Amino acid sequence: MEIVNLYLIAVFFMFISIGAIGWMMYHSHTRNREIMIQRDQIQELQIRTFEMEKLRSIAAAEEEQMRRIGRFLHDEVGGNLHVLLHVLEKSETRSEKETIEILEKASALTKKSIDSVRNTSQELVPYFLLNFGLTRTLQSMADEINDLPGIGVTYSESIEWSPEQLPQETIIQLYRLIQEVHSNILRHAKPTEIKIHLATTPQAISIELSHNGVGISQSEYIQLLQTGKSQGLKNIDYRATLLQARVRYIRHENVSIIDVSIDKSNLQLLPTTPLV
């Protein structure tokens, strides 16, 4: 009888143990599932936040562009046209010699307005880039800055395959990214010397901008992105994301470097001109 009782007690405790283990496993599974759901929700929230930041960045860039166009039309073109109208009206009662001088002034104002419209048009649609390609456009960018006092820009390249093999949209986005990096350097680094180097290899395409101004490190670049204090850096990050490009900020004692590169695996070349 005692053996039977002991057996029953053993079976009872065994069932209790199995039940306890089962409950613990169920509770652990439920808890893990809750953690996974919470993790997924956090990731989804982070993705939504990132997407919202990108949309805000795009909207801010577009709004700034519209304001710039508005200021340009009002101040530059509008001002030139008012002066031009005034100059032409004065010519009606002037002598032949004075009329010639007035017409010369009118011609100069007209040329200035045409140049202003051309420059703004280039900002909106990069016709030079579309007609002459990335390498000549980067060279032109360097030449334009060289016309400014107090700063020198040099352009160099090492080409194993032509960047013009890239789809047009990729070329435009890459050019806009380099424009943003370049203008960021001019605004904040205050350099006296900038070097632009374009390189294509069987592995990648890269554009390196080095300067002797005030630079930042990669960790500072990431920190500024996270704090959202720099609209320019947010635009750079957004365009780099579109292109699946890497942007690296390197600061040395006498020179700072911003390297933009896109791996071959992320490049979609035109089918008629395969990558070497």
C-alpha positions as a Markdown table, in Angstrom:
| # | Residue | x | y | z |
|---|---|---|---|---|
| 1 | Met | 0.0 | 0.0 | 0.0 |
| 2 | Glu | 2.8 | 2.4 | 0.9 |
| 3 | Ile | 4.5 | 1.6 | -2.4 |
| 4 | Val | 1.3 | 2.5 | -4.3 |
| 5 | Asn | 1.0 | 5.7 | -2.3 |
| 6 | Leu | 4.6 | 6.6 | -3.0 |
| 7 | Tyr | 4.0 | 5.9 | -6.7 |
| 8 | Leu | 0.9 | 8.1 | -6.7 |
| 9 | Ile | 2.8 | 10.9 | -5.0 |
| 10 | Ala | 5.6 | 10.6 | -7.5 |
| 11 | Val | 3.2 | 10.7 | -10.4 |
| 12 | Phe | 1.5 | 13.7 | -8.9 |
| 13 | Phe | 4.7 | 15.6 | -8.5 |
| 14 | Met | 5.8 | 14.6 | -12.0 |
| 15 | Phe | 2.6 | 16.1 | -13.4 |
| 16 | Ile | 3.0 | 19.2 | -11.3 |
| 17 | Ser | 6.6 | 19.5 | -12.6 |
| 18 | Ile | 5.6 | 19.0 | -16.2 |
| 19 | Gly | 2.8 | 21.5 | -15.7 |
| 20 | Ala | 5.2 | 24.0 | -14.2 |
| 21 | Ile | 7.7 | 23.5 | -17.0 |
| 22 | Gly | 4.9 | 23.8 | -19.6 |
| 23 | Trp | 3.7 | 27.0 | -18.0 |
| 24 | Met | 7.2 | 28.5 | -17.9 |
| 25 | Met | 7.7 | 27.6 | -21.5 |
| 26 | Tyr | 4.4 | 29.1 | -22.5 |
| 27 | His | 5.1 | 32.2 | -20.5 |
| 28 | Ser | 8.6 | 32.5 | -22.0 |
| 29 | His | 7.2 | 32.0 | -25.5 |
| 30 | Thr | 4.5 | 34.6 | -24.9 |
| 31 | Arg | 7.1 | 37.0 | -23.4 |
| 32 | Asn | 9.5 | 36.5 | -26.4 |
| 33 | Arg | 6.6 | 37.0 | -28.8 |
| 34 | Glu | 5.7 | 40.3 | -27.0 |
| 35 | Ile | 9.3 | 41.4 | -27.2 |
| 36 | Met | 9.5 | 40.6 | -30.9 |
| 37 | Ile | 6.2 | 42.5 | -31.5 |
| 38 | Gln | 7.6 | 45.5 | -29.6 |
| 39 | Arg | 10.8 | 45.3 | -31.5 |
| 40 | Asp | 9.0 | 45.2 | -34.8 |
| 41 | Gln | 6.9 | 48.1 | -33.7 |
| 42 | Ile | 10.0 | 50.1 | -32.7 |
| 43 | Gln | 11.7 | 49.3 | -36.1 |
| 44 | Glu | 8.5 | 50.3 | -37.9 |
| 45 | Leu | 8.4 | 53.5 | -36.0 |
| 46 | Gln | 12.1 | 54.2 | -36.7 |
| 47 | Ile | 11.5 | 53.5 | -40.4 |
| 48 | Arg | 8.5 | 55.9 | -40.4 |
| 49 | Thr | 10.5 | 58.5 | -38.6 |
| 50 | Phe | 13.3 | 58.2 | -41.1 |
| 51 | Glu | 10.9 | 58.4 | -44.0 |
| 52 | Met | 9.3 | 61.5 | -42.5 |
| 53 | Glu | 12.7 | 63.1 | -42.0 |
| 54 | Lys | 13.5 | 62.4 | -45.7 |
| 55 | Leu | 10.2 | 63.9 | -46.7 |
| 56 | Arg | 10.8 | 67.0 | -44.5 |
| 57 | Ser | 14.3 | 67.3 | -46.0 |
| 58 | Ile | 12.9 | 67.1 | -49.6 |
| 59 | Ala | 10.1 | 69.6 | -48.7 |
| 60 | Ala | 12.6 | 72.0 | -47.1 |
| 61 | Ala | 15.0 | 71.8 | -50.0 |
| 62 | Glu | 12.1 | 72.4 | -52.5 |
| 63 | Glu | 10.8 | 75.3 | -50.5 |
| 64 | Glu | 14.3 | 76.9 | -50.3 |
| 65 | Gln | 14.6 | 76.5 | -54.0 |
| 66 | Met | 11.3 | 78.2 | -54.6 |
| 67 | Arg | 12.2 | 81.0 | -52.3 |
| 68 | Arg | 15.5 | 81.4 | -54.2 |
| 69 | Ile | 13.7 | 81.5 | -57.5 |
| 70 | Gly | 11.3 | 84.1 | -56.1 |
| 71 | Arg | 14.1 | 86.3 | -54.8 |
| 72 | Phe | 15.9 | 85.9 | -58.1 |
| 73 | Leu | 12.9 | 86.9 | -60.2 |
| 74 | His | 12.1 | 89.8 | -57.9 |
| 75 | Asp | 15.6 | 91.2 | -57.2 |
| 76 | Glu | 17.7 | 90.2 | -60.1 |
| 77 | Val | 15.5 | 90.0 | -63.2 |
| 78 | Gly | 12.8 | 92.4 | -62.0 |
| 79 | Gly | 15.4 | 95.0 | -61.0 |
| 80 | Asn | 17.3 | 94.7 | -64.2 |
| 81 | Leu | 14.1 | 95.1 | -66.3 |
| 82 | His | 13.1 | 98.2 | -64.4 |
| 83 | Val | 16.5 | 99.8 | -64.9 |
| 84 | Leu | 16.4 | 98.7 | -68.6 |
| 85 | Leu | 13.0 | 100.3 | -69.0 |
| 86 | His | 14.1 | 103.5 | -67.4 |
| 87 | Val | 17.3 | 103.6 | -69.6 |
| 88 | Leu | 15.3 | 103.0 | -72.8 |
| 89 | Glu | 12.7 | 105.7 | -71.8 |
| 90 | Lys | 15.5 | 108.2 | -71.4 |
| 91 | Ser | 16.9 | 107.5 | -74.9 |
| 92 | Glu | 13.8 | 109.1 | -76.5 |
| 93 | Thr | 14.9 | 112.7 | -75.8 |
| 94 | Arg | 18.7 | 112.3 | -76.0 |
| 95 | Ser | 21.2 | 113.1 | -78.6 |
| 96 | Glu | 22.6 | 110.5 | -80.9 |
| 97 | Lys | 25.8 | 110.1 | -78.9 |
| 98 | Glu | 23.9 | 109.9 | -75.6 |
| 99 | Thr | 21.5 | 107.4 | -77.2 |
| 100 | Ile | 24.4 | 105.1 | -78.2 |
| 101 | Glu | 25.7 | 105.2 | -74.7 |
| 102 | Ile | 22.2 | 104.4 | -73.3 |
| 103 | Leu | 21.8 | 101.5 | -75.8 |
| 104 | Glu | 25.2 | 100.1 | -74.7 |
| 105 | Lys | 24.0 | 100.2 | -71.1 |
| 106 | Ala | 20.8 | 98.6 | -72.1 |
| 107 | Ser | 22.7 | 95.9 | -73.9 |
| 108 | Ala | 24.9 | 95.2 | -70.9 |
| 109 | Leu | 21.8 | 95.0 | -68.6 |
| 110 | Thr | 20.2 | 92.6 | -71.1 |
| 111 | Lys | 23.3 | 90.3 | -71.1 |
| 112 | Lys | 23.4 | 90.4 | -67.3 |
| 113 | Ser | 19.8 | 89.3 | -67.1 |
| 114 | Ile | 20.3 | 86.5 | -69.7 |
| 115 | Asp | 23.4 | 85.3 | -67.7 |
| 116 | Ser | 21.3 | 85.3 | -64.5 |
| 117 | Val | 18.5 | 83.4 | -66.1 |
| 118 | Arg | 21.0 | 80.9 | -67.5 |
| 119 | Asn | 22.6 | 80.3 | -64.1 |
| 120 | Thr | 19.3 | 79.8 | -62.4 |
| 121 | Ser | 18.1 | 77.5 | -65.2 |
| 122 | Gln | 21.3 | 75.5 | -64.7 |
| 123 | Glu | 20.5 | 75.0 | -61.1 |
| 124 | Leu | 17.0 | 73.7 | -61.9 |
| 125 | Val | 17.9 | 71.6 | -64.9 |
| 126 | Pro | 21.7 | 70.9 | -65.4 |
| 127 | Tyr | 21.8 | 71.3 | -69.2 |
| 128 | Phe | 25.6 | 71.5 | -69.2 |
| 129 | Leu | 25.7 | 68.2 | -67.4 |
| 130 | Leu | 23.2 | 66.6 | -69.8 |
| 131 | Asn | 25.0 | 67.9 | -72.9 |
| 132 | Phe | 28.7 | 67.5 | -71.9 |
| 133 | Gly | 28.7 | 64.9 | -69.2 |
| 134 | Leu | 29.9 | 64.6 | -65.6 |
| 135 | Thr | 33.7 | 65.0 | -66.1 |
| 136 | Arg | 33.4 | 68.3 | -68.1 |
| 137 | Thr | 30.8 | 69.6 | -65.6 |
| 138 | Leu | 33.0 | 68.9 | -62.6 |
| 139 | Gln | 35.9 | 70.7 | -64.5 |
| 140 | Ser | 33.5 | 73.6 | -65.2 |
| 141 | Met | 32.5 | 73.7 | -61.5 |
| 142 | Ala | 36.2 | 74.1 | -60.6 |
| 143 | Asp | 36.8 | 76.8 | -63.2 |
| 144 | Glu | 33.8 | 78.8 | -62.0 |
| 145 | Ile | 35.0 | 78.8 | -58.4 |
| 146 | Asn | 38.6 | 79.7 | -59.6 |
| 147 | Asp | 37.1 | 83.0 | -60.9 |
| 148 | Leu | 36.3 | 84.0 | -57.2 |
| 149 | Pro | 39.1 | 85.8 | -55.2 |
| 150 | Gly | 40.8 | 84.0 | -52.4 |
| 151 | Ile | 40.1 | 80.4 | -53.4 |
| 152 | Gly | 41.6 | 77.9 | -55.8 |
| 153 | Val | 40.0 | 74.7 | -57.1 |
| 154 | Thr | 41.7 | 72.0 | -59.1 |
| 155 | Tyr | 40.1 | 69.0 | -60.8 |
| 156 | Ser | 41.7 | 65.7 | -61.7 |
| 157 | Glu | 40.5 | 62.3 | -62.7 |
| 158 | Ser | 41.6 | 58.7 | -63.1 |
| 159 | Ile | 39.1 | 56.9 | -65.4 |
| 160 | Glu | 39.0 | 53.2 | -66.2 |
| 161 | Trp | 35.4 | 53.5 | -67.6 |
| 162 | Ser | 33.4 | 56.5 | -68.5 |
| 163 | Pro | 30.8 | 57.8 | -66.0 |
| 164 | Glu | 28.6 | 58.6 | -69.0 |
| 165 | Gln | 27.8 | 54.8 | -69.0 |
| 166 | Leu | 25.6 | 55.5 | -66.1 |
| 167 | Pro | 21.9 | 56.2 | -66.6 |
| 168 | Gln | 21.1 | 59.9 | -66.9 |
| 169 | Glu | 19.1 | 60.0 | -63.6 |
| 170 | Thr | 22.0 | 58.4 | -61.7 |
| 171 | Ile | 24.4 | 61.0 | -63.2 |
| 172 | Ile | 22.1 | 63.9 | -62.2 |
| 173 | Gln | 21.7 | 62.6 | -58.6 |
| 174 | Leu | 25.4 | 62.1 | -58.3 |
| 175 | Tyr | 26.1 | 65.6 | -59.6 |
| 176 | Arg | 23.5 | 67.1 | -57.2 |
| 177 | Leu | 25.2 | 65.2 | -54.3 |
| 178 | Ile | 28.6 | 66.5 | -55.2 |
| 179 | Gln | 27.1 | 70.0 | -55.6 |
| 180 | Glu | 25.7 | 69.8 | -52.1 |
| 181 | Val | 29.0 | 68.6 | -50.6 |
| 182 | His | 30.9 | 71.3 | -52.5 |
| 183 | Ser | 28.6 | 74.2 | -51.4 |
| 184 | Asn | 28.7 | 72.8 | -47.9 |
| 185 | Ile | 32.5 | 73.1 | -47.9 |
| 186 | Leu | 32.3 | 76.7 | -49.3 |
| 187 | Arg | 29.7 | 77.7 | -46.7 |
| 188 | His | 31.2 | 76.2 | -43.5 |
| 189 | Ala | 34.8 | 75.2 | -44.0 |
| 190 | Lys | 36.0 | 78.5 | -45.5 |
| 191 | Pro | 38.9 | 76.9 | -47.4 |
| 192 | Thr | 41.4 | 78.6 | -49.7 |
| 193 | Glu | 42.1 | 75.4 | -51.7 |
| 194 | Ile | 39.8 | 72.6 | -52.9 |
| 195 | Lys | 40.7 | 69.5 | -54.9 |
| 196 | Ile | 38.1 | 67.5 | -56.7 |
| 197 | His | 39.1 | 64.0 | -57.9 |
| 198 | Leu | 36.9 | 61.7 | -59.9 |
| 199 | Ala | 37.9 | 58.0 | -60.2 |
| 200 | Thr | 36.3 | 54.9 | -61.8 |
| 201 | Thr | 37.6 | 51.4 | -61.2 |
| 202 | Pro | 36.2 | 48.0 | -61.9 |
| 203 | Gln | 34.9 | 48.0 | -58.3 |
| 204 | Ala | 33.4 | 51.5 | -57.9 |
| 205 | Ile | 33.0 | 55.1 | -58.9 |
| 206 | Ser | 34.3 | 57.7 | -56.4 |
| 207 | Ile | 34.5 | 61.5 | -56.1 |
| 208 | Glu | 36.8 | 62.9 | -53.5 |
| 209 | Leu | 36.8 | 66.5 | -52.4 |
| 210 | Ser | 39.7 | 67.6 | -50.2 |
| 211 | His | 40.2 | 71.0 | -48.7 |
| 212 | Asn | 42.4 | 73.0 | -46.3 |
| 213 | Gly | 39.5 | 74.6 | -44.4 |
| 214 | Val | 37.7 | 73.6 | -41.2 |
| 215 | Gly | 36.7 | 70.0 | -41.6 |
| 216 | Ile | 34.7 | 67.4 | -39.6 |
| 217 | Ser | 35.2 | 63.8 | -38.8 |
| 218 | Gln | 32.9 | 60.9 | -39.6 |
| 219 | Ser | 31.6 | 60.7 | -36.0 |
| 220 | Glu | 30.8 | 64.4 | -36.1 |
| 221 | Tyr | 29.1 | 64.0 | -39.4 |
| 222 | Ile | 26.9 | 61.2 | -38.0 |
| 223 | Gln | 26.2 | 63.3 | -34.8 |
| 224 | Leu | 25.2 | 66.3 | -36.8 |
| 225 | Leu | 22.8 | 64.1 | -38.9 |
| 226 | Gln | 21.2 | 62.7 | -35.8 |
| 227 | Thr | 20.7 | 66.1 | -34.2 |
| 228 | Gly | 19.2 | 67.4 | -37.4 |
| 229 | Lys | 21.1 | 70.7 | -37.1 |
| 230 | Ser | 22.4 | 70.8 | -40.6 |
| 231 | Gln | 20.0 | 70.9 | -43.5 |
| 232 | Gly | 22.9 | 70.6 | -46.0 |
| 233 | Leu | 24.1 | 67.4 | -44.4 |
| 234 | Lys | 20.6 | 66.0 | -44.3 |
| 235 | Asn | 20.3 | 66.6 | -48.1 |
| 236 | Ile | 23.7 | 64.9 | -48.6 |
| 237 | Asp | 22.5 | 61.9 | -46.6 |
| 238 | Tyr | 19.2 | 61.7 | -48.5 |
| 239 | Arg | 20.9 | 61.8 | -51.9 |
| 240 | Ala | 23.5 | 59.3 | -50.8 |
| 241 | Thr | 20.6 | 57.0 | -49.7 |
| 242 | Leu | 19.0 | 57.3 | -53.1 |
| 243 | Leu | 22.2 | 56.4 | -54.8 |
| 244 | Gln | 23.2 | 53.7 | -52.3 |
| 245 | Ala | 26.5 | 55.7 | -52.0 |
| 246 | Arg | 28.9 | 55.8 | -49.1 |
| 247 | Val | 29.9 | 59.3 | -47.7 |
| 248 | Arg | 33.0 | 59.4 | -45.6 |
| 249 | Tyr | 34.3 | 62.4 | -43.8 |
| 250 | Ile | 38.0 | 62.2 | -42.9 |
| 251 | Arg | 39.9 | 65.0 | -41.0 |
| 252 | His | 43.6 | 65.2 | -40.9 |
| 253 | Glu | 45.9 | 67.9 | -39.4 |
| 254 | Asn | 46.2 | 69.9 | -42.6 |
| 255 | Val | 43.6 | 68.6 | -44.9 |
| 256 | Ser | 40.0 | 67.3 | -44.7 |
| 257 | Ile | 38.5 | 64.8 | -47.2 |
| 258 | Ile | 34.9 | 64.0 | -48.1 |
| 259 | Asp | 34.8 | 60.8 | -50.2 |
| 260 | Val | 31.6 | 59.8 | -52.1 |
| 261 | Ser | 31.7 | 56.3 | -53.6 |
| 262 | Ile | 29.3 | 53.8 | -55.1 |
| 263 | Asp | 30.1 | 50.1 | -55.4 |
| 264 | Lys | 30.0 | 48.4 | -58.7 |
| 265 | Ser | 27.2 | 46.1 | -57.4 |
| 266 | Asn | 25.0 | 49.2 | -56.9 |
| 267 | Leu | 25.7 | 50.6 | -60.4 |
| 268 | Gln | 23.3 | 50.0 | -63.2 |
| 269 | Leu | 25.2 | 50.7 | -66.4 |
| 270 | Leu | 23.7 | 51.1 | -69.8 |
| 271 | Pro | 23.5 | 47.7 | -71.5 |
| 272 | Thr | 25.2 | 48.9 | -74.6 |
| 273 | Thr | 28.4 | 49.9 | -72.7 |
| 274 | Pro | 29.2 | 47.2 | -70.1 |
| 275 | Leu | 31.5 | 47.9 | -67.2 |
| 276 | Val | 35.1 | 46.8 | -67.9 |
